[in-house]
Amino acid sequence: MTAHVVVGVDGSPSSLAAVEWAAGDAVRRGCGLRIVHVCAPWIHDIPLQTPPGFRDSMSAYCGEVLETAAALARDRAPQLRVEAVLETGKAAEVLRREAEDAEQLVLGGRGLGGFTGLLLGSVCLALAGRVATPVVVVRNMPRHVFDEIVVGFDGSPGSEAALEYAFEEAVLRKARLRAVHALAAPVLGPYAAAYTSLIDDAFEMAKRLTAEGLAGWRERYPQVEVEQTVVIGHPVEVMREASEAADLVVVGSRGLGGLGAVVLGSIGHGVLHHARCPVAVIRPAGQA
């Protein structure tokens, strides 16, 4: 398959939602969809004492997972080129390899777990921000279109890469772009009133830096309507609230840290876990 989007499946509702999302994404990009199910190696290779027919049943189950996912993709996008692939190995390793020549990798936010499940919860954390390909995590298929992309921006290389991806998505979707800079509120003591001017100064500086950071992107993508939002609050909560009226949240894999950062560390994990819409994690070029 030439240009394509890869989606990992394990039969869970979350992975089927990822298939729906990935099918729509592949159509927007004008490329194919590659559906991958990873079968645990112990089913075939490890000499366990299992009931007669067990391995045949597991092979049949893996085949059904792929067939169901492929049928769903074709139902959602009949014109889409769909390839269903069964692999054996460790899920994160297989999907890391699959991501190398993909437009992007799409994963469900939660898998089935257990021995036969593709542990997408842990797999997405193992891959998001750790592969060069954008990784999109989908927990539930959105049922409402807001025509808005939200991107976390703090001026770091990670957020610059996130901005580029977000603008491209906005063009593909003909959507608005909302760039969010969350300025963490300082912990103040009993003399908080004395720090009011400092907080105001920090807020105005953040607004100015965000506007300057967006200026070049506005010129590059004049067809995209851009809204700049600078707020004081915890980045995870700010992004969660913004995600309630968004089709996609985009974050960089690593931010500046400190005030206003949107990073894949604790903040990035928080966004992945709490966002109300799919989340795309973007790693800047050259980042190890």
C-alpha positions in Angstrom: 0.0 0.0 0.0 1.3 3.5 -0.8 0.3 6.5 1.3 -1.9 5.2 4.2 -3.1 5.7 7.7 -2.5 2.8 10.2 -5.0 1.9 12.9 -4.4 -0.7 15.6 -7.4 -2.8 16.7 -8.2 -5.4 19.3 -12.0 -5.7 19.0 -12.7 -3.3 21.9 -15.3 -0.5 21.5 -12.4 2.0 21.7 -10.5 0.4 18.9 -13.6 0.3 16.7 -14.1 4.0 17.4 -10.5 4.4 16.3 -11.3 2.6 13.0 -14.2 4.9 12.3 -12.0 8.0 13.0 -9.1 6.6 10.9 -11.4 5.8 8.0 -12.6 9.4 7.9 -9.1 10.7 8.3 -7.8 8.5 5.4 -10.6 9.8 3.2 -9.7 13.4 4.0 -6.1 12.7 3.2 -6.9 10.8 0.0 -4.9 7.8 1.1 -5.6 4.1 2.1 -6.3 2.6 5.5 -4.2 -0.2 7.0 -5.9 -2.1 9.8 -3.5 -4.0 12.1 -4.3 -6.6 14.7 -1.5 -8.0 16.8 -1.8 -11.5 18.0 0.1 -12.4 21.2 3.0 -14.8 20.3 2.2 -17.2 23.1 -0.9 -18.3 21.3 1.2 -20.0 18.6 4.8 -20.2 19.8 4.9 -21.0 23.5 4.3 -24.7 24.4 1.4 -24.2 26.9 -1.0 -27.0 27.8 -4.2 -25.8 26.3 -7.5 -27.5 25.5 -7.9 -29.1 22.1 -8.8 -26.5 19.4 -7.8 -23.6 21.6 -5.2 -22.2 19.2 -7.6 -22.6 16.3 -10.2 -20.7 18.3 -7.8 -17.9 19.0 -6.8 -17.7 15.4 -10.4 -17.5 14.4 -11.0 -14.8 17.0 -8.1 -12.7 15.6 -9.5 -13.1 12.1 -12.9 -12.0 13.3 -11.4 -8.9 14.9 -9.9 -7.9 11.6 -13.0 -8.7 9.5 -15.2 -6.7 11.8 -12.9 -3.7 11.7 -12.5 -3.9 8.0 -16.2 -4.2 7.4 -16.8 -1.1 9.7 -14.2 0.9 7.7 -15.8 0.0 4.4 -19.3 0.7 5.7 -18.2 4.2 6.8 -16.2 4.9 3.6 -17.1 2.6 0.7 -14.6 4.3 -1.6 -11.7 3.7 0.8 -8.8 1.4 0.0 -8.7 -0.9 3.1 -6.0 -3.5 3.9 -6.3 -5.7 7.0 -3.2 -7.2 8.4 -2.7 -9.9 11.2 0.7 -9.7 12.9 2.2 -11.7 15.7 4.4 -10.1 18.4 4.4 -7.4 21.0 1.8 -4.8 20.2 4.0 -1.7 20.8 6.9 -3.1 18.7 4.7 -4.1 15.8 2.8 -0.8 15.7 6.1 1.2 16.0 7.3 -0.6 12.9 3.9 0.0 11.1 4.1 3.7 11.9 7.4 4.2 10.1 5.9 4.6 6.6 2.4 5.7 7.7 0.8 9.2 7.4 -0.2 8.7 11.0 -1.0 6.1 13.6 -4.5 5.8 15.2 -5.1 4.0 18.4 -8.0 3.4 20.7 -7.6 4.9 24.2 -8.6 1.7 26.0 -8.2 -1.9 24.9 -9.7 -5.1 26.1 -6.8 -6.0 28.4 -6.1 -9.6 29.4 -3.9 -12.0 27.5 -5.6 -11.7 24.1 -6.3 -7.9 24.2 -4.2 -5.3 22.5 -3.4 -3.2 25.5 -4.1 0.1 23.7 -4.2 2.1 26.9 -0.5 1.2 27.6 0.4 0.9 24.0 -0.7 4.5 23.2 1.4 5.7 26.1 4.3 3.7 24.8 4.0 5.2 21.3 2.5 8.7 21.6 5.4 11.1 21.2 7.9 8.3 20.8 7.5 7.8 17.0 8.1 10.3 14.3 4.6 9.7 12.9 1.7 11.7 14.5 -0.2 9.4 17.0 -4.0 10.0 17.4 -5.7 8.5 20.4 -9.4 7.9 20.1 -11.6 6.9 23.1 -15.0 7.4 21.6 -16.1 8.3 18.1 -17.3 11.9 18.2 -21.0 12.2 17.2 -21.0 16.0 16.8 -18.9 18.1 14.4 -17.7 21.4 15.9 -15.5 22.4 13.0 -12.8 23.4 15.5 -9.3 22.2 16.1 -7.6 23.0 19.5 -3.9 23.1 19.8 -1.7 23.6 22.9 0.9 26.3 22.3 3.8 27.4 24.5 6.5 28.4 22.0 8.5 25.2 22.4 9.7 23.1 19.4 7.1 20.6 20.4 4.2 23.1 20.2 5.6 24.5 17.0 5.3 21.0 15.5 1.9 20.7 16.9 0.9 24.0 15.3 2.0 22.9 11.9 0.0 19.7 12.2 -3.0 21.5 13.6 -3.0 24.1 10.7 -2.8 21.2 8.2 -5.8 19.5 9.9 -7.7 22.7 9.9 -7.2 23.0 6.1 -8.2 19.4 5.5 -11.4 19.8 7.6 -12.1 23.4 6.7 -12.2 24.1 10.4 -11.3 26.9 12.8 -8.1 26.7 14.8 -8.0 27.6 18.5 -4.5 28.0 19.9 -4.5 27.7 23.7 -1.8 28.9 26.0 -2.4 27.9 29.6 -0.6 30.1 32.2 -0.4 28.1 35.4 -1.7 30.1 38.4 1.0 30.8 41.0 0.6 29.7 44.5 0.2 32.8 46.6 0.2 33.4 50.3 -1.7 35.8 52.5 -0.3 38.8 50.7 -1.7 37.8 47.3 -2.9 41.3 46.5 0.7 42.5 46.3 1.3 40.1 43.4 -1.7 41.2 41.3 0.4 43.4 39.1 3.0 40.6 38.6 0.2 38.2 37.5 -1.2 40.8 35.2 2.2 41.4 33.7 2.8 37.7 33.1 -0.6 37.3 31.5 0.0 40.2 29.1 3.4 38.9 28.2 1.9 35.5 27.5 -0.6 37.1 25.2 2.0 39.0 23.4 4.4 36.0 23.0 1.5 33.9 21.8 0.4 36.5 19.2 4.0 36.8 18.0 4.3 33.0 17.8 1.2 32.7 15.7 1.9 35.6 13.3 3.9 33.6 10.9 1.5 30.7 10.9 -1.4 33.1 10.1 0.4 34.4 7.1 1.3 30.9 5.9 -2.3 29.7 6.3 -4.5 32.7 5.5 -7.5 30.5 4.8 -7.7 29.3 8.4 -9.7 31.2 11.0 -7.5 31.4 14.1 -8.5 32.2 17.7 -5.9 32.9 20.3 -6.7 32.0 23.9 -4.5 32.7 26.9 -5.9 31.7 30.2 -4.7 31.3 33.8 -5.3 27.7 34.9 -3.9 24.2 35.0 -3.1 23.1 31.4 -4.8 19.8 31.7 -8.1 21.3 32.9 -7.8 24.2 30.4 -7.3 21.7 27.5 -10.1 19.4 28.8 -12.6 22.3 28.8 -11.5 23.4 25.3 -11.9 19.8 24.1 -15.6 19.8 24.9 -16.3 21.8 21.8 -13.5 20.5 19.5 -13.1 17.8 16.9 -9.5 17.2 17.7 -6.9 18.4 20.4 -3.3 18.6 19.3 -0.3 18.6 21.7 3.4 18.5 21.2 5.3 15.6 22.7 7.4 17.8 24.9 7.0 21.4 25.9 9.1 24.0 27.8 8.0 22.8 31.2 6.9 25.2 33.9 4.3 27.8 33.2 2.0 27.2 30.3 3.7 24.1 29.1 1.7 21.4 27.3 4.0 18.3 27.5 3.6 14.6 27.1 4.9 14.2 30.7 2.2 14.5 33.4 0.4 17.2 31.5 0.4 15.2 28.2 -0.8 12.1 30.0 -3.6 14.2 31.6 -4.7 15.5 28.3 -4.8 12.0 26.8 -6.8 10.7 29.7 -9.3 13.6 30.2 -9.9 15.2 26.8 -13.4 14.8 25.5 -12.4 14.3 21.9 -9.5 12.6 20.0 -6.0 13.7 20.8 -3.1 14.0 18.4 0.4 13.9 19.8 3.1 15.3 17.6 6.8 14.8 18.0 9.1 17.6 16.5 11.5 16.5 13.7 14.8 15.4 15.1 13.6 14.8 18.6 15.0 11.6 20.1 
